[in-house]
Amino acid sequence: MLNKTFSALADATRREILERLSKKDLTPTELGEGFAITAPSLSHHLNTLKEAGLVTSRRSGQQIFYSLNLSVFEEAVKFFYKYTNTKKNK
C-alpha cells in the first residue's frame, strides 16, 4: 500500500487536493475551483488518491464528498519514523 501512497504523493496537483481536504470535506466541484485542470483530470487525480487510500468518498443525496483518510498518513509517518529512530553508526 505504501508504494501507491508515495506514488500518489509524487504529483503536485494531488498534494494540493490533499491540502484542500485537510481543511474540510469537499465535493469535486469545490475541489476544482481555482485549478487549471479539466473535470476528467480532477476525477483521475481523485481516483488515484482513493486507490492509494489517501482519501475516501461518501454520498449525500446527489453530492459526493471527499475527505482525508488519516490512517494511511499515520502508516506513512510510521514508515519514516522507523528510520529516524535508529541508532547512528558508532
mmCIF file as gemmi writes it, N, C-alpha and C atoms, coordinates in Angstrom:
data_model
loop_
_atom_site.group_PDB
_atom_site.id
_atom_site.type_symbol
_atom_site.label_atom_id
_atom_site.label_alt_id
_atom_site.label_comp_id
_atom_site.label_asym_id
_atom_site.label_entity_id
_atom_site.label_seq_id
_atom_site.pdbx_PDB_ins_code
_atom_site.Cartn_x
_atom_site.Cartn_y
_atom_site.Cartn_z
_atom_site.occupancy
_atom_site.B_iso_or_equiv
_atom_site.pdbx_formal_charge
_atom_site.auth_seq_id
_atom_site.auth_asym_id
_atom_site.pdbx_PDB_model_num
ATOM 1 N N . MET Axp A 1 ? 0.819 -1.197 0 1 0 ? 1 A 1
ATOM 2 C CA . MET Axp A 1 ? 0 0 0 1 0 ? 1 A 1
ATOM 3 C C . MET Axp A 1 ? 0.863 1.261 0 1 0 ? 1 A 1
ATOM 4 N N . LEU Axp A 2 ? 2.008 1.227 0.671 1 0 ? 2 A 1
ATOM 5 C CA . LEU Axp A 2 ? 2.857 2.415 0.724 1 0 ? 2 A 1
ATOM 6 C C . LEU Axp A 2 ? 3.376 2.818 -0.648 1 0 ? 2 A 1
ATOM 7 N N . ASN Axp A 3 ? 3.603 1.85 -1.541 1 0 ? 3 A 1
ATOM 8 C CA . ASN Axp A 3 ? 4.058 2.203 -2.89 1 0 ? 3 A 1
ATOM 9 C C . ASN Axp A 3 ? 3.03 3.085 -3.59 1 0 ? 3 A 1
ATOM 10 N N . LYS Axp A 4 ? 1.751 2.72 -3.491 1 0 ? 4 A 1
ATOM 11 C CA . LYS Axp A 4 ? 0.687 3.528 -4.092 1 0 ? 4 A 1
ATOM 12 C C . LYS Axp A 4 ? 0.592 4.885 -3.398 1 0 ? 4 A 1
ATOM 13 N N . THR Axp A 5 ? 0.779 4.882 -2.091 1 0 ? 5 A 1
ATOM 14 C CA . THR Axp A 5 ? 0.719 6.132 -1.335 1 0 ? 5 A 1
ATOM 15 C C . THR Axp A 5 ? 1.792 7.091 -1.805 1 0 ? 5 A 1
ATOM 16 N N . PHE Axp A 6 ? 3.034 6.622 -1.85 1 0 ? 6 A 1
ATOM 17 C CA . PHE Axp A 6 ? 4.136 7.501 -2.249 1 0 ? 6 A 1
ATOM 18 C C . PHE Axp A 6 ? 4.016 7.921 -3.709 1 0 ? 6 A 1
ATOM 19 N N . SER Axp A 7 ? 3.541 7.037 -4.556 1 0 ? 7 A 1
ATOM 20 C CA . SER Axp A 7 ? 3.336 7.374 -5.962 1 0 ? 7 A 1
ATOM 21 C C . SER Axp A 7 ? 2.285 8.478 -6.1 1 0 ? 7 A 1
ATOM 22 N N . ALA Axp A 8 ? 1.202 8.358 -5.354 1 0 ? 8 A 1
ATOM 23 C CA . ALA Axp A 8 ? 0.145 9.376 -5.4 1 0 ? 8 A 1
ATOM 24 C C . ALA Axp A 8 ? 0.649 10.713 -4.883 1 0 ? 8 A 1
ATOM 25 N N . LEU Axp A 9 ? 1.488 10.691 -3.857 1 0 ? 9 A 1
ATOM 26 C CA . LEU Axp A 9 ? 2.012 11.927 -3.271 1 0 ? 9 A 1
ATOM 27 C C . LEU Axp A 9 ? 3.055 12.604 -4.156 1 0 ? 9 A 1
ATOM 28 N N . ALA Axp A 10 ? 3.551 11.913 -5.159 1 0 ? 10 A 1
ATOM 29 C CA . ALA Axp A 10 ? 4.595 12.468 -6.023 1 0 ? 10 A 1
ATOM 30 C C . ALA Axp A 10 ? 4.068 13.57 -6.941 1 0 ? 10 A 1
ATOM 31 N N . ASP Axp A 11 ? 2.763 13.662 -7.087 1 0 ? 11 A 1
ATOM 32 C CA . ASP Axp A 11 ? 2.174 14.636 -8.006 1 0 ? 11 A 1
ATOM 33 C C . ASP Axp A 11 ? 1.732 15.895 -7.256 1 0 ? 11 A 1
ATOM 34 N N . ALA Axp A 12 ? 2.143 17.058 -7.752 1 0 ? 12 A 1
ATOM 35 C CA . ALA Axp A 12 ? 1.834 18.335 -7.09 1 0 ? 12 A 1
ATOM 36 C C . ALA Axp A 12 ? 0.335 18.625 -7.04 1 0 ? 12 A 1
ATOM 37 N N . THR Axp A 13 ? -0.396 18.27 -8.08 1 0 ? 13 A 1
ATOM 38 C CA . THR Axp A 13 ? -1.844 18.506 -8.084 1 0 ? 13 A 1
ATOM 39 C C . THR Axp A 13 ? -2.517 17.686 -6.995 1 0 ? 13 A 1
ATOM 40 N N . ARG Axp A 14 ? -2.108 16.431 -6.864 1 0 ? 14 A 1
ATOM 41 C CA . ARG Axp A 14 ? -2.707 15.587 -5.822 1 0 ? 14 A 1
ATOM 42 C C . ARG Axp A 14 ? -2.35 16.091 -4.419 1 0 ? 14 A 1
ATOM 43 N N . ARG Axp A 15 ? -1.131 16.599 -4.254 1 0 ? 15 A 1
ATOM 44 C CA . ARG Axp A 15 ? -0.764 17.173 -2.952 1 0 ? 15 A 1
ATOM 45 C C . ARG Axp A 15 ? -1.61 18.402 -2.646 1 0 ? 15 A 1
ATOM 46 N N . GLU Axp A 16 ? -1.919 19.2 -3.657 1 0 ? 16 A 1
ATOM 47 C CA . GLU Axp A 16 ? -2.782 20.367 -3.454 1 0 ? 16 A 1
ATOM 48 C C . GLU Axp A 16 ? -4.204 19.924 -3.088 1 0 ? 16 A 1
ATOM 49 N N . ILE Axp A 17 ? -4.696 18.877 -3.723 1 0 ? 17 A 1
ATOM 50 C CA . ILE Axp A 17 ? -6.016 18.34 -3.371 1 0 ? 17 A 1
ATOM 51 C C . ILE Axp A 17 ? -6.028 17.923 -1.905 1 0 ? 17 A 1
ATOM 52 N N . LEU Axp A 18 ? -4.985 17.228 -1.473 1 0 ? 18 A 1
ATOM 53 C CA . LEU Axp A 18 ? -4.903 16.804 -0.073 1 0 ? 18 A 1
ATOM 54 C C . LEU Axp A 18 ? -4.847 18.001 0.867 1 0 ? 18 A 1
ATOM 55 N N . GLU Axp A 19 ? -4.123 19.029 0.463 1 0 ? 19 A 1
ATOM 56 C CA . GLU Axp A 19 ? -4.047 20.253 1.266 1 0 ? 19 A 1
ATOM 57 C C . GLU Axp A 19 ? -5.436 20.861 1.455 1 0 ? 19 A 1
ATOM 58 N N . ARG Axp A 20 ? -6.19 20.925 0.379 1 0 ? 20 A 1
ATOM 59 C CA . ARG Axp A 20 ? -7.557 21.475 0.462 1 0 ? 20 A 1
ATOM 60 C C . ARG Axp A 20 ? -8.448 20.605 1.343 1 0 ? 20 A 1
ATOM 61 N N . LEU Axp A 21 ? -8.295 19.299 1.232 1 0 ? 21 A 1
ATOM 62 C CA . LEU Axp A 21 ? -9.114 18.39 2.045 1 0 ? 21 A 1
ATOM 63 C C . LEU Axp A 21 ? -8.69 18.389 3.511 1 0 ? 21 A 1
ATOM 64 N N . SER Axp A 22 ? -7.506 18.882 3.808 1 0 ? 22 A 1
ATOM 65 C CA . SER Axp A 22 ? -7.075 18.934 5.204 1 0 ? 22 A 1
ATOM 66 C C . SER Axp A 22 ? -7.873 19.973 5.99 1 0 ? 22 A 1
ATOM 67 N N . LYS Axp A 23 ? -8.51 20.882 5.281 1 0 ? 23 A 1
ATOM 68 C CA . LYS Axp A 23 ? -9.299 21.93 5.932 1 0 ? 23 A 1
ATOM 69 C C . LYS Axp A 23 ? -10.741 21.5 6.168 1 0 ? 23 A 1
ATOM 70 N N . LYS Axp A 24 ? -11.331 20.793 5.178 1 0 ? 24 A 1
ATOM 71 C CA . LYS Axp A 24 ? -12.701 20.298 5.315 1 0 ? 24 A 1
ATOM 72 C C . LYS Axp A 24 ? -13.018 19.354 4.166 1 0 ? 24 A 1
ATOM 73 N N . ASP Axp A 25 ? -14.073 18.571 4.318 1 0 ? 25 A 1
ATOM 74 C CA . ASP Axp A 25 ? -14.543 17.696 3.251 1 0 ? 25 A 1
ATOM 75 C C . ASP Axp A 25 ? -15.099 18.554 2.127 1 0 ? 25 A 1
ATOM 76 N N . LEU Axp A 26 ? -14.834 18.13 0.882 1 0 ? 26 A 1
ATOM 77 C CA . LEU Axp A 26 ? -15.241 18.919 -0.271 1 0 ? 26 A 1
ATOM 78 C C . LEU Axp A 26 ? -15.826 18.048 -1.369 1 0 ? 26 A 1
ATOM 79 N N . THR Axp A 27 ? -16.671 18.655 -2.19 1 0 ? 27 A 1
ATOM 80 C CA . THR Axp A 27 ? -17.189 17.998 -3.385 1 0 ? 27 A 1
ATOM 81 C C . THR Axp A 27 ? -16.182 18.189 -4.518 1 0 ? 27 A 1
ATOM 82 N N . PRO Axp A 28 ? -16.295 17.419 -5.589 1 0 ? 28 A 1
ATOM 83 C CA . PRO Axp A 28 ? -15.395 17.638 -6.73 1 0 ? 28 A 1
ATOM 84 C C . PRO Axp A 28 ? -15.5 19.058 -7.297 1 0 ? 28 A 1
ATOM 85 N N . THR Axp A 29 ? -16.688 19.613 -7.315 1 0 ? 29 A 1
ATOM 86 C CA . THR Axp A 29 ? -16.855 20.983 -7.805 1 0 ? 29 A 1
ATOM 87 C C . THR Axp A 29 ? -16.069 21.962 -6.943 1 0 ? 29 A 1
ATOM 88 N N . GLU Axp A 30 ? -16.171 21.813 -5.627 1 0 ? 30 A 1
ATOM 89 C CA . GLU Axp A 30 ? -15.43 22.685 -4.716 1 0 ? 30 A 1
ATOM 90 C C . GLU Axp A 30 ? -13.924 22.479 -4.859 1 0 ? 30 A 1
ATOM 91 N N . LEU Axp A 31 ? -13.512 21.227 -5.003 1 0 ? 31 A 1
ATOM 92 C CA . LEU Axp A 31 ? -12.087 20.934 -5.169 1 0 ? 31 A 1
ATOM 93 C C . LEU Axp A 31 ? -11.534 21.528 -6.448 1 0 ? 31 A 1
ATOM 94 N N . GLY Axp A 32 ? -12.337 21.559 -7.5 1 0 ? 32 A 1
ATOM 95 C CA . GLY Axp A 32 ? -11.879 22.036 -8.798 1 0 ? 32 A 1
ATOM 96 C C . GLY Axp A 32 ? -11.745 23.538 -8.901 1 0 ? 32 A 1
ATOM 97 N N . GLU Axp A 33 ? -12.337 24.262 -7.967 1 0 ? 33 A 1
ATOM 98 C CA . GLU Axp A 33 ? -12.281 25.728 -8.021 1 0 ? 33 A 1
ATOM 99 C C . GLU Axp A 33 ? -10.833 26.204 -7.885 1 0 ? 33 A 1
ATOM 100 N N . GLY Axp A 34 ? -10.402 27.004 -8.857 1 0 ? 34 A 1
ATOM 101 C CA . GLY Axp A 34 ? -9.056 27.552 -8.818 1 0 ? 34 A 1
ATOM 102 C C . GLY Axp A 34 ? -7.994 26.672 -9.456 1 0 ? 34 A 1
ATOM 103 N N . PHE Axp A 35 ? -8.359 25.454 -9.847 1 0 ? 35 A 1
ATOM 104 C CA . PHE Axp A 35 ? -7.422 24.582 -10.555 1 0 ? 35 A 1
ATOM 105 C C . PHE Axp A 35 ? -7.547 24.822 -12.049 1 0 ? 35 A 1
ATOM 106 N N . ALA Axp A 36 ? -6.445 24.786 -12.746 1 0 ? 36 A 1
ATOM 107 C CA . ALA Axp A 36 ? -6.459 24.922 -14.203 1 0 ? 36 A 1
ATOM 108 C C . ALA Axp A 36 ? -6.443 23.54 -14.841 1 0 ? 36 A 1
ATOM 109 N N . ILE Axp A 37 ? -7.345 22.658 -14.361 1 0 ? 37 A 1
ATOM 110 C CA . ILE Axp A 37 ? -7.445 21.313 -14.938 1 0 ? 37 A 1
ATOM 111 C C . ILE Axp A 37 ? -8.909 21.033 -15.26 1 0 ? 37 A 1
ATOM 112 N N . THR Axp A 38 ? -9.116 20.083 -16.144 1 0 ? 38 A 1
ATOM 113 C CA . THR Axp A 38 ? -10.474 19.72 -16.536 1 0 ? 38 A 1
ATOM 114 C C . THR Axp A 38 ? -11.108 18.817 -15.482 1 0 ? 38 A 1
ATOM 115 N N . ALA Axp A 39 ? -12.417 18.702 -15.539 1 0 ? 39 A 1
ATOM 116 C CA . ALA Axp A 39 ? -13.14 17.817 -14.615 1 0 ? 39 A 1
ATOM 117 C C . ALA Axp A 39 ? -12.679 16.363 -14.754 1 0 ? 39 A 1
ATOM 118 N N . PRO Axp A 40 ? -12.477 15.852 -15.986 1 0 ? 40 A 1
ATOM 119 C CA . PRO Axp A 40 ? -11.983 14.478 -16.094 1 0 ? 40 A 1
ATOM 120 C C . PRO Axp A 40 ? -10.588 14.296 -15.465 1 0 ? 40 A 1
ATOM 121 N N . SER Axp A 41 ? -9.735 15.312 -15.6 1 0 ? 41 A 1
ATOM 122 C CA . SER Axp A 41 ? -8.406 15.231 -14.998 1 0 ? 41 A 1
ATOM 123 C C . SER Axp A 41 ? -8.516 15.22 -13.475 1 0 ? 41 A 1
ATOM 124 N N . LEU Axp A 42 ? -9.375 16.055 -12.912 1 0 ? 42 A 1
ATOM 125 C CA . LEU Axp A 42 ? -9.599 16.066 -11.47 1 0 ? 42 A 1
ATOM 126 C C . LEU Axp A 42 ? -10.122 14.714 -11.01 1 0 ? 42 A 1
ATOM 127 N N . SER Axp A 43 ? -11.037 14.157 -11.767 1 0 ? 43 A 1
ATOM 128 C CA . SER Axp A 43 ? -11.589 12.833 -11.441 1 0 ? 43 A 1
ATOM 129 C C . SER Axp A 43 ? -10.49 11.777 -11.42 1 0 ? 43 A 1
ATOM 130 N N . HIS Axp A 44 ? -9.572 11.848 -12.376 1 0 ? 44 A 1
ATOM 131 C CA . HIS Axp A 44 ? -8.449 10.91 -12.423 1 0 ? 44 A 1
ATOM 132 C C . HIS Axp A 44 ? -7.587 11.04 -11.17 1 0 ? 44 A 1
ATOM 133 N N . HIS Axp A 45 ? -7.284 12.281 -10.775 1 0 ? 45 A 1
ATOM 134 C CA . HIS Axp A 45 ? -6.475 12.508 -9.575 1 0 ? 45 A 1
ATOM 135 C C . HIS Axp A 45 ? -7.186 11.987 -8.324 1 0 ? 45 A 1
ATOM 136 N N . LEU Axp A 46 ? -8.492 12.227 -8.233 1 0 ? 46 A 1
ATOM 137 C CA . LEU Axp A 46 ? -9.254 11.74 -7.08 1 0 ? 46 A 1
ATOM 138 C C . LEU Axp A 46 ? -9.27 10.217 -7.035 1 0 ? 46 A 1
ATOM 139 N N . ASN Axp A 47 ? -9.412 9.584 -8.185 1 0 ? 47 A 1
ATOM 140 C CA . ASN Axp A 47 ? -9.39 8.112 -8.227 1 0 ? 47 A 1
ATOM 141 C C . ASN Axp A 47 ? -8.027 7.572 -7.808 1 0 ? 47 A 1
ATOM 142 N N . THR Axp A 48 ? -6.958 8.224 -8.228 1 0 ? 48 A 1
ATOM 143 C CA . THR Axp A 48 ? -5.617 7.808 -7.827 1 0 ? 48 A 1
ATOM 144 C C . THR Axp A 48 ? -5.458 7.92 -6.313 1 0 ? 48 A 1
ATOM 145 N N . LEU Axp A 49 ? -5.938 9.017 -5.743 1 0 ? 49 A 1
ATOM 146 C CA . LEU Axp A 49 ? -5.856 9.201 -4.289 1 0 ? 49 A 1
ATOM 147 C C . LEU Axp A 49 ? -6.705 8.181 -3.547 1 0 ? 49 A 1
ATOM 148 N N . LYS Axp A 50 ? -7.867 7.847 -4.109 1 0 ? 50 A 1
ATOM 149 C CA . LYS Axp A 50 ? -8.72 6.814 -3.482 1 0 ? 50 A 1
ATOM 150 C C . LYS Axp A 50 ? -8.047 5.445 -3.539 1 0 ? 50 A 1
ATOM 151 N N . GLU Axp A 51 ? -7.465 5.098 -4.685 1 0 ? 51 A 1
ATOM 152 C CA . GLU Axp A 51 ? -6.781 3.812 -4.831 1 0 ? 51 A 1
ATOM 153 C C . GLU Axp A 51 ? -5.606 3.699 -3.863 1 0 ? 51 A 1
ATOM 154 N N . ALA Axp A 52 ? -4.96 4.826 -3.579 1 0 ? 52 A 1
ATOM 155 C CA . ALA Axp A 52 ? -3.836 4.839 -2.639 1 0 ? 52 A 1
ATOM 156 C C . ALA Axp A 52 ? -4.322 4.851 -1.192 1 0 ? 52 A 1
ATOM 157 N N . GLY Axp A 53 ? -5.629 5.01 -1.003 1 0 ? 53 A 1
ATOM 158 C CA . GLY Axp A 53 ? -6.182 5.024 0.341 1 0 ? 53 A 1
ATOM 159 C C . GLY Axp A 53 ? -6.04 6.356 1.052 1 0 ? 53 A 1
ATOM 160 N N . LEU Axp A 54 ? -5.626 7.393 0.334 1 0 ? 54 A 1
ATOM 161 C CA . LEU Axp A 54 ? -5.4 8.696 0.957 1 0 ? 54 A 1
ATOM 162 C C . LEU Axp A 54 ? -6.684 9.489 1.161 1 0 ? 54 A 1
ATOM 163 N N . VAL Axp A 55 ? -7.695 9.22 0.344 1 0 ? 55 A 1
ATOM 164 C CA . VAL Axp A 55 ? -8.983 9.888 0.505 1 0 ? 55 A 1
ATOM 165 C C . VAL Axp A 55 ? -10.105 8.854 0.464 1 0 ? 55 A 1
ATOM 166 N N . THR Axp A 56 ? -11.218 9.236 1.053 1 0 ? 56 A 1
ATOM 167 C CA . THR Axp A 56 ? -12.433 8.435 0.984 1 0 ? 56 A 1
ATOM 168 C C . THR Axp A 56 ? -13.536 9.32 0.43 1 0 ? 56 A 1
ATOM 169 N N . SER Axp A 57 ? -14.604 8.693 -0.02 1 0 ? 57 A 1
ATOM 170 C CA . SER Axp A 57 ? -15.738 9.462 -0.523 1 0 ? 57 A 1
ATOM 171 C C . SER Axp A 57 ? -17.014 8.938 0.112 1 0 ? 57 A 1
ATOM 172 N N . ARG Axp A 58 ? -17.97 9.844 0.24 1 0 ? 58 A 1
ATOM 173 C CA . ARG Axp A 58 ? -19.284 9.455 0.752 1 0 ? 58 A 1
ATOM 174 C C . ARG Axp A 58 ? -20.331 10.255 -0.007 1 0 ? 58 A 1
ATOM 175 N N . ARG Axp A 59 ? -21.447 9.618 -0.23 1 0 ? 59 A 1
ATOM 176 C CA . ARG Axp A 59 ? -22.532 10.256 -0.963 1 0 ? 59 A 1
ATOM 177 C C . ARG Axp A 59 ? -23.526 10.847 0.033 1 0 ? 59 A 1
ATOM 178 N N . SER Axp A 60 ? -23.968 12.054 -0.271 1 0 ? 60 A 1
ATOM 179 C CA . SER Axp A 60 ? -25.028 12.707 0.495 1 0 ? 60 A 1
ATOM 180 C C . SER Axp A 60 ? -26.008 13.276 -0.519 1 0 ? 60 A 1
ATOM 181 N N . GLY Axp A 61 ? -27.1 12.572 -0.734 1 0 ? 61 A 1
ATOM 182 C CA . GLY Axp A 61 ? -28.033 12.954 -1.803 1 0 ? 61 A 1
ATOM 183 C C . GLY Axp A 61 ? -27.354 12.767 -3.137 1 0 ? 61 A 1
ATOM 184 N N . GLN Axp A 62 ? -27.316 13.832 -3.924 1 0 ? 62 A 1
ATOM 185 C CA . GLN Axp A 62 ? -26.657 13.756 -5.224 1 0 ? 62 A 1
ATOM 186 C C . GLN Axp A 62 ? -25.208 14.206 -5.167 1 0 ? 62 A 1
ATOM 187 N N . GLN Axp A 63 ? -24.754 14.65 -4.02 1 0 ? 63 A 1
ATOM 188 C CA . GLN Axp A 63 ? -23.375 15.13 -3.861 1 0 ? 63 A 1
ATOM 189 C C . GLN Axp A 63 ? -22.46 14.013 -3.381 1 0 ? 63 A 1
ATOM 190 N N . ILE Axp A 64 ? -21.215 14.07 -3.818 1 0 ? 64 A 1
ATOM 191 C CA . ILE Axp A 64 ? -20.169 13.188 -3.303 1 0 ? 64 A 1
ATOM 192 C C . ILE Axp A 64 ? -19.161 14.07 -2.59 1 0 ? 64 A 1
ATOM 193 N N . PHE Axp A 65 ? -18.873 13.726 -1.343 1 0 ? 65 A 1
ATOM 194 C CA . PHE Axp A 65 ? -17.901 14.477 -0.56 1 0 ? 65 A 1
ATOM 195 C C . PHE Axp A 65 ? -16.638 13.641 -0.392 1 0 ? 65 A 1
ATOM 196 N N . TYR Axp A 66 ? -15.5 14.275 -0.556 1 0 ? 66 A 1
ATOM 197 C CA . TYR Axp A 66 ? -14.208 13.622 -0.367 1 0 ? 66 A 1
ATOM 198 C C . TYR Axp A 66 ? -13.594 14.11 0.93 1 0 ? 66 A 1
ATOM 199 N N . SER Axp A 67 ? -12.909 13.195 1.62 1 0 ? 67 A 1
ATOM 200 C CA . SER Axp A 67 ? -12.234 13.545 2.868 1 0 ? 67 A 1
ATOM 201 C C . SER Axp A 67 ? -10.928 12.776 2.972 1 0 ? 67 A 1
ATOM 202 N N . LEU Axp A 68 ? -10.035 13.263 3.831 1 0 ? 68 A 1
ATOM 203 C CA . LEU Axp A 68 ? -8.757 12.597 4.06 1 0 ? 68 A 1
ATOM 204 C C . LEU Axp A 68 ? -8.958 11.308 4.83 1 0 ? 68 A 1
ATOM 205 N N . ASN Axp A 69 ? -8.142 10.316 4.526 1 0 ? 69 A 1
ATOM 206 C CA . ASN Axp A 69 ? -8.088 9.087 5.299 1 0 ? 69 A 1
ATOM 207 C C . ASN Axp A 69 ? -6.795 9.144 6.105 1 0 ? 69 A 1
ATOM 208 N N . LEU Axp A 70 ? -6.897 9.591 7.336 1 0 ? 70 A 1
ATOM 209 C CA . LEU Axp A 70 ? -5.703 9.832 8.143 1 0 ? 70 A 1
ATOM 210 C C . LEU Axp A 70 ? -4.946 8.567 8.509 1 0 ? 70 A 1
ATOM 211 N N . SER Axp A 71 ? -5.598 7.417 8.509 1 0 ? 71 A 1
ATOM 212 C CA . SER Axp A 71 ? -4.894 6.19 8.886 1 0 ? 71 A 1
ATOM 213 C C . SER Axp A 71 ? -3.761 5.872 7.916 1 0 ? 71 A 1
ATOM 214 N N . VAL Axp A 72 ? -3.916 6.186 6.644 1 0 ? 72 A 1
ATOM 215 C CA . VAL Axp A 72 ? -2.853 5.943 5.67 1 0 ? 72 A 1
ATOM 216 C C . VAL Axp A 72 ? -1.702 6.91 5.907 1 0 ? 72 A 1
ATOM 217 N N . PHE Axp A 73 ? -2.009 8.143 6.27 1 0 ? 73 A 1
ATOM 218 C CA . PHE Axp A 73 ? -0.951 9.102 6.597 1 0 ? 73 A 1
ATOM 219 C C . PHE Axp A 73 ? -0.176 8.633 7.825 1 0 ? 73 A 1
ATOM 220 N N . GLU Axp A 74 ? -0.88 8.098 8.8 1 0 ? 74 A 1
ATOM 221 C CA . GLU Axp A 74 ? -0.217 7.591 10.001 1 0 ? 74 A 1
ATOM 222 C C . GLU Axp A 74 ? 0.729 6.445 9.653 1 0 ? 74 A 1
ATOM 223 N N . GLU Axp A 75 ? 0.316 5.587 8.741 1 0 ? 75 A 1
ATOM 224 C CA . GLU Axp A 75 ? 1.162 4.473 8.305 1 0 ? 75 A 1
ATOM 225 C C . GLU Axp A 75 ? 2.433 4.993 7.626 1 0 ? 75 A 1
ATOM 226 N N . ALA Axp A 76 ? 2.299 6.018 6.793 1 0 ? 76 A 1
ATOM 227 C CA . ALA Axp A 76 ? 3.463 6.594 6.113 1 0 ? 76 A 1
ATOM 228 C C . ALA Axp A 76 ? 4.406 7.255 7.112 1 0 ? 76 A 1
ATOM 229 N N . VAL Axp A 77 ? 3.856 7.941 8.096 1 0 ? 77 A 1
ATOM 230 C CA . VAL Axp A 77 ? 4.687 8.581 9.122 1 0 ? 77 A 1
ATOM 231 C C . VAL Axp A 77 ? 5.445 7.522 9.915 1 0 ? 77 A 1
ATOM 232 N N . LYS Axp A 78 ? 4.785 6.435 10.246 1 0 ? 78 A 1
ATOM 233 C CA . LYS Axp A 78 ? 5.456 5.345 10.971 1 0 ? 78 A 1
ATOM 234 C C . LYS Axp A 78 ? 6.618 4.794 10.155 1 0 ? 78 A 1
ATOM 235 N N . PHE Axp A 79 ? 6.426 4.706 8.839 1 0 ? 79 A 1
ATOM 236 C CA . PHE Axp A 79 ? 7.488 4.227 7.964 1 0 ? 79 A 1
ATOM 237 C C . PHE Axp A 79 ? 8.716 5.114 8.09 1 0 ? 79 A 1
ATOM 238 N N . PHE Axp A 80 ? 8.526 6.435 8.014 1 0 ? 80 A 1
ATOM 239 C CA . PHE Axp A 80 ? 9.651 7.356 8.118 1 0 ? 80 A 1
ATOM 240 C C . PHE Axp A 80 ? 10.222 7.403 9.524 1 0 ? 80 A 1
ATOM 241 N N . TYR Axp A 81 ? 9.366 7.33 10.521 1 0 ? 81 A 1
ATOM 242 C CA . TYR Axp A 81 ? 9.822 7.406 11.904 1 0 ? 81 A 1
ATOM 243 C C . TYR Axp A 81 ? 10.765 6.254 12.231 1 0 ? 81 A 1
ATOM 244 N N . LYS Axp A 82 ? 10.464 5.107 11.678 1 0 ? 82 A 1
ATOM 245 C CA . LYS Axp A 82 ? 11.293 3.925 11.919 1 0 ? 82 A 1
ATOM 246 C C . LYS Axp A 82 ? 12.751 4.183 11.527 1 0 ? 82 A 1
ATOM 247 N N . TYR Axp A 83 ? 12.972 4.986 10.487 1 0 ? 83 A 1
ATOM 248 C CA . TYR Axp A 83 ? 14.332 5.275 10.033 1 0 ? 83 A 1
ATOM 249 C C . TYR Axp A 83 ? 14.971 6.432 10.778 1 0 ? 83 A 1
ATOM 250 N N . THR Axp A 84 ? 14.165 7.287 11.374 1 0 ? 84 A 1
ATOM 251 C CA . THR Axp A 84 ? 14.735 8.397 12.135 1 0 ? 84 A 1
ATOM 252 C C . THR Axp A 84 ? 15.027 7.99 13.57 1 0 ? 84 A 1
ATOM 253 N N . ASN Axp A 85 ? 14.526 6.837 13.972 1 0 ? 85 A 1
ATOM 254 C CA . ASN Axp A 85 ? 14.679 6.382 15.351 1 0 ? 85 A 1
ATOM 255 C C . ASN Axp A 85 ? 15.736 5.275 15.476 1 0 ? 85 A 1
ATOM 256 N N . THR Axp A 86 ? 16.574 5.118 14.459 1 0 ? 86 A 1
ATOM 257 C CA . THR Axp A 86 ? 17.619 4.1 14.517 1 0 ? 86 A 1
ATOM 258 C C . THR Axp A 86 ? 18.878 4.685 15.099 1 0 ? 86 A 1
ATOM 259 N N . LYS Axp A 87 ? 19.7 3.83 15.67 1 0 ? 87 A 1
ATOM 260 C CA . LYS Axp A 87 ? 20.958 4.288 16.26 1 0 ? 87 A 1
ATOM 261 C C . LYS Axp A 87 ? 21.929 4.653 15.137 1 0 ? 87 A 1
ATOM 262 N N . LYS Axp A 88 ? 22.674 5.702 15.36 1 0 ? 88 A 1
ATOM 263 C CA . LYS Axp A 88 ? 23.69 6.127 14.405 1 0 ? 88 A 1
ATOM 264 C C . LYS Axp A 88 ? 24.863 5.156 14.449 1 0 ? 88 A 1
ATOM 265 N N . ASN Axp A 89 ? 25.573 5.057 13.327 1 0 ? 89 A 1
ATOM 266 C CA . ASN Axp A 89 ? 26.778 4.218 13.316 1 0 ? 89 A 1
ATOM 267 C C . ASN Axp A 89 ? 27.793 4.751 14.314 1 0 ? 89 A 1
ATOM 268 N N . LYS Axp A 90 ? 28.439 3.842 15.008 1 0 ? 90 A 1
ATOM 269 C CA . LYS Axp A 90 ? 29.41 4.243 16.047 1 0 ? 90 A 1
ATOM 270 C C . LYS Axp A 90 ? 30.729 4.611 15.454 1 0 ? 90 A 1
